[in-house]
């Protein structure tokens, strides 16, 4: 039985897409009664089919198909062009036979928007050419590309849908691809479609599993008692990892109607923290309405009105919303030139954002309950200090003053007078602590110096003593709001660590706004030193890591060293950032 000839530009026999079973059956029938030359190649074909069906990783499967097809057809080069989801161009291009050095010299991979590869996307059928350059659809090769003359292209279908095309060029013996090559490669393409379908199902399942695990990790982290800023950072970090993006960014609505970047996860400092996206941006309006926004190239999209976006390409902007309430926005940008986000990635990321928003709301409710309990406890402590401690100290002072008047010994009068003065100072400090305990967060004064004093006075209650403090330079005048807010958070973290771990009897706090940082910028430096037990070997460093991450997000740094105790006992924590 002679083998049917495949023309230079011939469609599949029935002119319509193959189903897997129909194509396999046709391919099997076409091998029955073949010539001895073709029959001798059947074992090679069966071995090629077995090799193609091995493994489940998609990209590894594509590499194996290229290599196997080149061996089967005795071709120098093989490639698979994966058609993009929208059917326009190629989303991936896997090749065999060209070394990495040559590939680097060639540069950009084919995108399938023009030329012969573009034509095969819109007309997926078997194509055999004796000379590529003679075809009117050919647009030539880029510089440094190896010469290619003979060509064989076969479509690959997965579950009846076009997945891409398998290309073979340059038969090793210098001859043209013959009818036997066409039939062998068609059978291989059918098996490749089955293998690719299995690999895609496996990859989709693994991808869903990763996103589900990420959602669980976010929920666990948010409900473990982290503060609000750390919770948002956790969301940004997980999203960056899961979306395989260059950064993870969280924005919250600001008072002016725009959105402010409040958390950033990135390997490279990008200066995004604190950036405001103005309300004039059309994207802000869409996000605040709870609509997701997908951008193919942030660098060229006119709707994006921030300079930091110019470094990125594809971007997903997902509203963090739950129960109709938009808490903020999660942004996952990829580098310029990176592959766009697939439909599956967009769906999974949207579900992740919804889960993260729900976890944020639950964490916020939990923190509100804890905050209410703390306020109730603070009110009780303030009442006890006022009703019991101050009254007893005042009564003791009156008794000492009475004793002073009765005494005739000058030394006793002087000593009692000093004791009374100390009691007066103590009463004033307790009253300051009571005032701090009764203050709510909304009543906090705006001056940095006053906010530092407030934190110190609040820390005095659990510590049992008041840390000393010292200000250097015009702190209130030069330190900006963003840096000041982070400095207060760093001070709170350092004092909390000292209370929980240091067992210190003395703590010194210094805020210096006259320092020059390592990069030459003017900045502010916070130093919190104690005479406690120091940091144990192998102990947890989560608080110190938080301080360092907070400083680095502003372009600063944080470190720790010996304390102010005897022989350097205790710990000194230093936190600094530019204004």
ZAMI-248435 format. One record per residue (C-alpha): residue in one letter; x, y, z. Coordinates in nm, 2 decimals. Layout:
REM residues N
- A/X/Y/Z
...
REM end
This chain:
REM residues 579
- X/0.00/0.00/0.00
- X/0.16/0.33/-0.10
- X/0.19/0.61/0.14
- X/-0.03/0.91/0.07
- X/0.18/1.21/-0.02
- X/0.18/1.52/0.19
- X/0.19/1.83/-0.03
- X/0.40/2.13/0.04
- X/0.11/2.30/0.20
- X/-0.15/2.03/0.28
- X/-0.42/2.02/0.54
- X/-0.50/1.72/0.75
- X/-0.70/1.46/0.56
- X/-1.05/1.57/0.67
- X/-0.96/1.94/0.69
- X/-1.08/1.97/1.05
- X/-0.91/1.94/1.39
- X/-0.84/1.59/1.51
- X/-0.97/1.44/1.83
- X/-0.70/1.24/2.01
- X/-0.87/0.90/1.95
- X/-0.96/0.97/1.58
- X/-0.61/1.10/1.50
- X/-0.45/0.80/1.67
- X/-0.67/0.56/1.49
- X/-0.60/0.72/1.15
- X/-0.23/0.73/1.22
- X/-0.23/0.36/1.32
- X/-0.43/0.26/1.01
- X/-0.18/0.46/0.79
- X/0.11/0.25/0.92
- X/-0.05/-0.08/0.81
- X/0.10/-0.24/0.50
- X/0.37/0.01/0.47
- X/0.69/-0.03/0.26
- X/0.99/-0.20/0.42
- X/1.16/0.14/0.46
- X/0.88/0.28/0.67
- X/0.82/-0.05/0.85
- X/1.18/-0.05/0.96
- X/1.13/0.29/1.13
- X/0.82/0.18/1.33
- X/1.03/0.06/1.63
- X/1.20/0.40/1.63
- X/0.86/0.56/1.63
- X/0.73/0.35/1.91
- X/1.04/0.43/2.12
- X/0.99/0.80/2.04
- X/0.62/0.78/2.15
- X/0.73/0.61/2.48
- X/0.99/0.88/2.54
- X/0.74/1.16/2.48
- X/0.49/1.01/2.72
- X/0.74/1.00/3.01
- X/0.72/1.26/3.28
- X/0.46/1.53/3.38
- X/0.65/1.86/3.40
- X/0.52/2.06/3.10
- X/0.84/2.24/3.00
- X/1.05/1.92/3.04
- X/0.78/1.74/2.82
- X/0.81/2.01/2.55
- X/1.19/1.97/2.55
- X/1.17/1.60/2.52
- X/0.92/1.62/2.23
- X/1.16/1.85/2.04
- X/1.46/1.62/2.10
- X/1.26/1.31/2.01
- X/1.11/1.46/1.69
- X/1.45/1.57/1.57
- X/1.59/1.22/1.62
- X/1.29/1.06/1.45
- X/1.30/1.28/1.14
- X/1.68/1.30/1.14
- X/1.67/1.68/1.16
- X/1.93/1.93/1.29
- X/1.68/2.16/1.46
- X/1.34/2.12/1.62
- X/1.11/2.37/1.80
- X/0.76/2.40/1.95
- X/0.58/2.73/1.93
- X/0.31/2.75/2.20
- X/0.01/2.96/2.08
- X/-0.09/3.24/2.32
- X/-0.43/3.21/2.49
- X/-0.58/3.49/2.27
- X/-0.46/3.31/1.96
- X/-0.24/3.60/1.86
- X/0.13/3.51/1.86
- X/0.33/3.27/2.07
- X/0.34/3.26/2.45
- X/0.64/3.03/2.46
- X/0.91/2.89/2.22
- X/1.10/2.58/2.31
- X/1.39/2.48/2.08
- X/1.64/2.20/2.02
- X/1.97/2.20/1.83
- X/2.09/2.55/1.90
- X/2.34/2.60/2.17
- X/2.30/2.87/2.44
- X/2.58/3.09/2.30
- X/2.42/3.10/1.96
- X/2.08/3.16/2.12
- X/2.22/3.46/2.31
- X/2.37/3.61/1.99
- X/2.03/3.57/1.81
- X/1.85/3.75/2.09
- X/1.48/3.77/2.11
- X/1.28/3.45/2.05
- X/1.01/3.44/1.77
- X/0.68/3.59/1.88
- X/0.47/3.45/1.60
- X/0.32/3.78/1.50
- X/0.45/3.76/1.15
- X/0.62/3.54/0.90
- X/0.58/3.17/0.85
- X/0.53/3.09/1.22
- X/0.25/3.35/1.23
- X/0.08/3.20/0.93
- X/0.08/2.85/1.09
- X/-0.09/2.99/1.40
- X/-0.39/3.11/1.19
- X/-0.38/2.82/0.95
- X/-0.27/2.52/1.17
- X/-0.20/2.24/0.92
- X/0.09/2.03/0.80
- X/0.34/2.23/0.60
- X/0.64/2.09/0.42
- X/0.89/2.31/0.23
- X/1.19/2.23/0.03
- X/1.33/2.59/0.07
- X/1.21/2.82/0.35
- X/1.34/3.13/0.18
- X/1.13/3.06/-0.13
- X/0.80/3.08/0.05
- X/0.63/3.42/0.02
- X/0.53/3.41/0.39
- X/0.88/3.39/0.51
- X/1.03/3.70/0.66
- X/1.39/3.58/0.69
- X/1.61/3.51/0.98
- X/1.77/3.75/1.24
- X/2.15/3.81/1.25
- X/2.36/3.52/1.38
- X/2.08/3.27/1.31
- X/2.21/2.94/1.16
- X/2.10/2.88/0.79
- X/1.79/2.67/0.75
- X/1.64/2.54/0.42
- X/1.41/2.24/0.45
- X/1.11/2.27/0.68
- X/0.84/2.06/0.82
- X/0.56/2.20/1.05
- X/0.29/1.99/1.22
- X/0.02/2.12/1.45
- X/-0.01/1.98/1.80
- X/-0.37/1.95/1.93
- X/-0.46/1.90/2.30
- X/-0.82/1.77/2.35
- X/-0.92/1.90/2.01
- X/-0.78/2.25/2.06
- X/-0.46/2.39/1.90
- X/-0.18/2.40/2.15
- X/0.10/2.49/1.91
- X/0.31/2.38/1.62
- X/0.60/2.14/1.60
- X/0.87/2.27/1.36
- X/1.16/2.06/1.21
- X/1.43/2.21/0.99
- X/1.75/2.10/0.81
- X/1.74/1.72/0.75
- X/2.09/1.59/0.83
- X/2.15/1.41/0.50
- X/2.08/1.73/0.31
- X/1.77/1.58/0.15
- X/1.41/1.71/0.18
- X/1.17/1.58/0.43
- X/0.98/1.30/0.27
- X/0.63/1.14/0.31
- X/0.76/0.90/0.56
- X/0.89/1.18/0.78
- X/0.55/1.35/0.76
- X/0.36/1.05/0.87
- X/0.60/0.97/1.15
- X/0.60/1.32/1.28
- X/0.22/1.34/1.26
- X/0.19/1.02/1.48
- X/0.44/1.17/1.72
- X/0.24/1.50/1.73
- X/-0.07/1.30/1.83
- X/0.12/1.14/2.11
- X/0.27/1.47/2.20
- X/-0.08/1.62/2.24
- X/-0.18/1.35/2.48
- X/0.15/1.40/2.68
- X/0.10/1.77/2.69
- X/-0.26/1.74/2.80
- X/-0.15/1.52/3.09
- X/0.13/1.76/3.18
- X/-0.10/2.06/3.17
- X/-0.35/1.89/3.41
- X/-0.06/1.80/3.64
- X/0.08/2.16/3.63
- X/-0.27/2.31/3.69
- X/-0.32/2.08/3.99
- X/0.02/2.17/4.14
- X/-0.04/2.54/4.08
- X/-0.38/2.53/4.26
- X/-0.21/2.34/4.54
- X/0.06/2.61/4.58
- X/-0.20/2.89/4.58
- X/-0.41/2.71/4.84
- X/-0.10/2.65/5.06
- X/-0.02/3.02/5.02
- X/-0.37/3.12/5.13
- X/-0.34/2.90/5.44
- X/0.00/3.04/5.52
- X/-0.14/3.40/5.50
- X/-0.44/3.32/5.71
- X/-0.23/3.15/5.98
- X/0.02/3.44/5.98
- X/-0.25/3.70/6.01
- X/-0.43/3.53/6.29
- X/-0.12/3.46/6.49
- X/-0.12/3.81/6.64
- X/0.10/4.01/6.40
- X/0.05/4.38/6.39
- X/-0.13/4.54/6.09
- X/0.18/4.64/5.90
- X/0.35/4.31/5.94
- X/0.02/4.14/5.83
- X/0.02/4.34/5.51
- X/0.39/4.25/5.44
- X/0.30/3.88/5.48
- X/0.03/3.92/5.21
- X/0.28/4.10/4.98
- X/0.55/3.83/5.03
- X/0.32/3.54/4.97
- X/0.16/3.70/4.66
- X/0.51/3.77/4.51
- X/0.62/3.41/4.56
- X/0.30/3.25/4.43
- X/0.26/3.48/4.12
- X/0.63/3.44/4.03
- X/0.64/3.82/4.01
- X/0.92/4.07/4.06
- X/0.75/4.23/4.36
- X/0.44/4.21/4.59
- X/0.28/4.54/4.68
- X/-0.01/4.63/4.90
- X/-0.19/4.97/4.87
- X/-0.45/5.12/5.11
- X/-0.69/5.40/5.04
- X/-0.56/5.74/5.17
- X/-0.75/6.05/5.29
- X/-0.73/6.23/4.96
- X/-0.91/5.96/4.76
- X/-0.59/5.80/4.61
- X/-0.40/5.49/4.73
- X/-0.08/5.47/4.93
- X/0.18/5.19/4.91
- X/0.21/5.05/5.26
- X/0.38/4.72/5.22
- X/0.64/4.60/4.96
- X/0.81/4.27/4.91
- X/1.10/4.28/4.66
- X/1.45/4.15/4.62
- X/1.56/4.49/4.50
- X/1.49/4.82/4.67
- X/1.25/5.02/4.45
- X/1.15/5.31/4.67
- X/0.78/5.22/4.64
- X/0.70/5.24/5.01
- X/0.49/5.55/5.08
- X/0.42/5.63/4.71
- X/0.08/5.78/4.65
- X/-0.12/5.68/4.34
- X/-0.34/5.99/4.28
- X/-0.72/5.97/4.27
- X/-0.70/6.11/3.91
- X/-0.58/5.77/3.79
- X/-0.86/5.57/3.63
- X/-0.72/5.25/3.78
- X/-0.77/5.38/4.13
- X/-1.15/5.43/4.07
- X/-1.18/5.08/3.93
- X/-0.99/4.93/4.22
- X/-1.20/5.12/4.48
- X/-1.51/4.98/4.30
- X/-1.38/4.63/4.36
- X/-1.28/4.56/4.00
- X/-0.96/4.37/3.91
- X/-0.72/4.54/3.67
- X/-0.48/4.35/3.44
- X/-0.21/4.54/3.25
- X/0.01/4.39/2.98
- X/0.29/4.65/3.00
- X/0.29/4.89/3.30
- X/0.57/5.09/3.14
- X/0.36/5.20/2.85
- X/0.01/5.21/3.00
- X/-0.11/5.57/3.03
- X/-0.35/5.49/3.32
- X/-0.06/5.42/3.55
- X/0.06/5.75/3.69
- X/0.36/5.66/3.91
- X/0.73/5.64/3.81
- X/0.79/5.31/3.98
- X/0.56/5.13/3.74
- X/0.80/5.21/3.45
- X/1.03/4.93/3.55
- X/0.76/4.66/3.52
- X/0.58/4.48/3.24
- X/0.27/4.26/3.30
- X/0.08/4.36/3.63
- X/-0.21/4.22/3.82
- X/-0.40/4.46/4.04
- X/-0.65/4.28/4.26
- X/-0.88/4.45/4.51
- X/-0.86/4.31/4.87
- X/-1.24/4.30/4.93
- X/-1.46/4.10/5.15
- X/-1.83/4.13/5.22
- X/-1.86/4.43/4.98
- X/-1.58/4.62/5.16
- X/-1.26/4.71/4.97
- X/-0.97/4.71/5.22
- X/-0.70/4.78/4.97
- X/-0.52/4.65/4.66
- X/-0.27/4.37/4.60
- X/-0.03/4.43/4.31
- X/0.20/4.17/4.16
- X/0.41/4.31/3.88
- X/0.66/4.11/3.66
- X/0.97/4.25/3.50
- X/0.96/4.41/3.16
- X/0.96/4.15/2.88
- X/0.84/3.87/3.12
- X/0.55/3.65/3.01
- X/0.20/3.78/3.07
- X/-0.02/3.63/3.34
- X/-0.23/3.34/3.22
- X/-0.60/3.31/3.27
- X/-0.55/3.04/3.53
- X/-0.30/3.26/3.72
- X/-0.54/3.55/3.71
- X/-0.82/3.34/3.85
- X/-0.61/3.19/4.12
- X/-0.46/3.52/4.22
- X/-0.81/3.68/4.24
- X/-0.92/3.40/4.47
- X/-0.61/3.44/4.68
- X/-0.68/3.82/4.72
- X/-1.03/3.74/4.84
- X/-0.91/3.49/5.09
- X/-0.64/3.74/5.21
- X/-0.90/4.01/5.25
- X/-1.12/3.79/5.46
- X/-0.82/3.69/5.67
- X/-0.73/4.06/5.71
- X/-1.08/4.14/5.83
- X/-1.07/3.85/6.08
- X/-0.73/3.96/6.20
- X/-0.85/4.32/6.23
- X/-1.15/4.20/6.44
- X/-0.92/3.99/6.66
- X/-0.69/4.29/6.71
- X/-0.99/4.51/6.80
- X/-1.10/4.26/7.06
- X/-0.75/4.24/7.20
- X/-0.71/4.62/7.19
- X/-1.04/4.66/7.38
- X/-0.92/4.42/7.64
- X/-0.59/4.62/7.67
- X/-0.78/4.95/7.70
- X/-1.00/4.81/7.97
- X/-0.70/4.68/8.16
- X/-0.52/5.02/8.12
- X/-0.83/5.20/8.26
- X/-0.83/4.96/8.56
- X/-0.45/5.02/8.61
- X/-0.50/5.40/8.58
- X/-0.78/5.39/8.84
- X/-0.58/5.18/9.08
- X/-0.28/5.41/9.04
- X/-0.49/5.72/9.10
- X/-0.71/5.58/9.38
- X/-0.46/5.38/9.57
- X/-0.09/5.46/9.49
- X/-0.11/5.84/9.45
- X/-0.33/5.88/9.76
- X/-0.10/5.66/9.97
- X/0.21/5.85/9.84
- X/0.03/6.18/9.91
- X/-0.05/6.07/10.27
- X/0.30/5.95/10.32
- X/0.43/6.28/10.21
- X/0.21/6.47/10.45
- X/0.33/6.24/10.74
- X/0.69/6.31/10.64
- X/0.62/6.69/10.63
- X/0.47/6.67/10.98
- X/0.77/6.48/11.11
- X/1.00/6.73/10.95
- X/0.83/7.02/11.13
- X/0.86/6.83/11.47
- X/1.23/6.74/11.42
- X/1.49/6.96/11.58
- X/1.78/6.79/11.41
- X/1.89/6.98/11.10
- X/2.02/6.67/10.92
- X/1.69/6.49/10.97
- X/1.49/6.79/10.84
- X/1.71/6.81/10.53
- X/1.68/6.43/10.47
- X/1.31/6.43/10.52
- X/1.27/6.73/10.29
- X/1.46/6.54/10.01
- X/1.23/6.24/10.06
- X/0.92/6.46/10.03
- X/1.06/6.61/9.71
- X/1.12/6.27/9.56
- X/0.77/6.17/9.65
- X/0.64/6.48/9.46
- X/0.84/6.38/9.16
- X/0.72/6.03/9.18
- X/0.36/6.15/9.20
- X/0.41/6.36/8.89
- X/0.55/6.07/8.70
- X/0.27/5.84/8.80
- X/0.02/6.11/8.69
- X/0.20/6.13/8.35
- X/0.17/5.75/8.32
- X/-0.20/5.76/8.41
- X/-0.25/6.02/8.14
- X/-0.07/5.80/7.88
- X/-0.28/5.50/7.99
- X/-0.60/5.69/7.94
- X/-0.50/5.83/7.59
- X/-0.64/5.66/7.29
- X/-0.44/5.62/6.96
- X/-0.65/5.89/6.79
- X/-0.54/6.14/7.06
- X/-0.17/6.09/7.00
- X/0.00/6.42/6.94
- X/0.16/6.48/6.61
- X/0.51/6.59/6.72
- X/0.77/6.32/6.70
- X/0.93/6.42/7.03
- X/0.60/6.40/7.21
- X/0.52/6.06/7.05
- X/0.86/5.93/7.17
- X/0.79/6.05/7.52
- X/0.45/5.89/7.51
- X/0.59/5.56/7.42
- X/0.85/5.59/7.69
- X/0.59/5.67/7.95
- X/0.37/5.39/7.84
- X/0.66/5.14/7.86
- X/0.74/5.26/8.22
- X/0.43/5.08/8.35
- X/0.52/4.72/8.26
- X/0.89/4.79/8.30
- X/0.85/4.92/8.66
- X/1.08/5.21/8.59
- X/1.10/5.50/8.33
- X/1.36/5.47/8.06
- X/1.58/5.78/8.03
- X/1.57/5.98/7.71
- X/1.77/6.23/7.51
- X/1.70/6.42/7.19
- X/1.97/6.55/6.96
- X/1.89/6.81/6.69
- X/1.56/6.95/6.57
- X/1.37/6.62/6.57
- X/1.02/6.76/6.52
- X/1.13/7.00/6.24
- X/1.33/6.77/6.01
- X/1.19/6.41/6.04
- X/0.91/6.34/5.79
- X/0.58/6.17/5.88
- X/0.67/5.84/5.71
- X/1.01/5.80/5.88
- X/0.86/5.93/6.21
- X/0.58/5.67/6.20
- X/0.83/5.39/6.14
- X/1.07/5.52/6.41
- X/0.78/5.51/6.66
- X/0.70/5.16/6.56
- X/1.07/5.06/6.59
- X/1.09/5.22/6.94
- X/0.78/5.03/7.05
- X/0.93/4.71/6.92
- X/1.27/4.77/7.09
- X/1.10/4.86/7.43
- X/0.87/4.56/7.40
- X/1.18/4.33/7.34
- X/1.35/4.49/7.64
- X/1.05/4.43/7.87
- X/0.99/4.07/7.75
- X/1.34/3.94/7.72
- X/1.61/4.17/7.87
- X/1.53/4.18/8.24
- X/1.69/4.52/8.24
- X/1.71/4.77/8.53
- X/1.81/5.06/8.30
- X/1.72/5.16/7.95
- X/1.85/5.47/7.76
- X/1.67/5.60/7.46
- X/1.84/5.85/7.22
- X/1.68/6.01/6.91
- X/1.95/6.19/6.70
- X/1.84/6.38/6.39
- X/2.19/6.51/6.30
- X/2.34/6.19/6.17
- X/2.48/6.13/5.82
- X/2.40/5.78/5.69
- X/2.65/5.55/5.51
- X/2.52/5.67/5.16
- X/2.57/6.04/5.26
- X/2.20/6.11/5.32
- X/2.10/6.30/5.63
- X/1.89/6.09/5.86
- X/1.76/6.01/6.21
- X/1.90/5.75/6.44
- X/1.72/5.58/6.72
- X/1.93/5.40/6.99
- X/1.78/5.19/7.26
- X/2.03/5.05/7.51
- X/1.98/4.83/7.82
- X/2.18/4.66/8.09
- X/1.99/4.33/8.07
- X/2.09/3.97/8.00
- X/2.16/4.03/7.63
- X/2.05/3.82/7.33
- X/2.08/3.44/7.39
- X/2.26/3.23/7.14
- X/2.02/3.06/6.91
- X/1.73/3.28/7.04
- X/1.46/3.41/6.82
- X/1.54/3.72/6.61
- X/1.20/3.79/6.47
- X/1.18/4.13/6.64
- X/1.52/4.24/6.52
- X/1.44/4.12/6.17
- X/1.13/4.33/6.17
- X/1.33/4.63/6.27
- X/1.59/4.57/5.99
- X/1.32/4.52/5.73
- X/1.14/4.83/5.83
- X/1.46/5.04/5.81
- X/1.57/4.89/5.48
- X/1.22/4.96/5.32
- X/1.30/5.33/5.38
- X/1.66/5.31/5.26
- X/1.81/5.28/5.61
- X/1.95/5.00/5.83
- X/1.93/4.85/6.18
- X/2.17/4.65/6.39
- X/2.25/4.55/6.75
- X/2.55/4.53/6.97
- X/2.67/4.53/7.33
- X/2.46/4.71/7.59
- X/2.53/4.95/7.88
- X/2.57/4.70/8.15
- X/2.89/4.60/8.32
- X/3.15/4.47/8.07
- X/2.91/4.55/7.78
- X/2.62/4.35/7.93
- X/2.28/4.39/7.78
- X/2.19/4.50/7.42
- X/2.20/4.82/7.22
- X/1.96/4.83/6.93
- X/2.03/5.10/6.66
- X/1.77/5.19/6.39
- X/1.83/5.46/6.13
- X/1.67/5.59/5.82
- X/1.68/5.90/5.59
- X/1.44/6.18/5.67
REM end
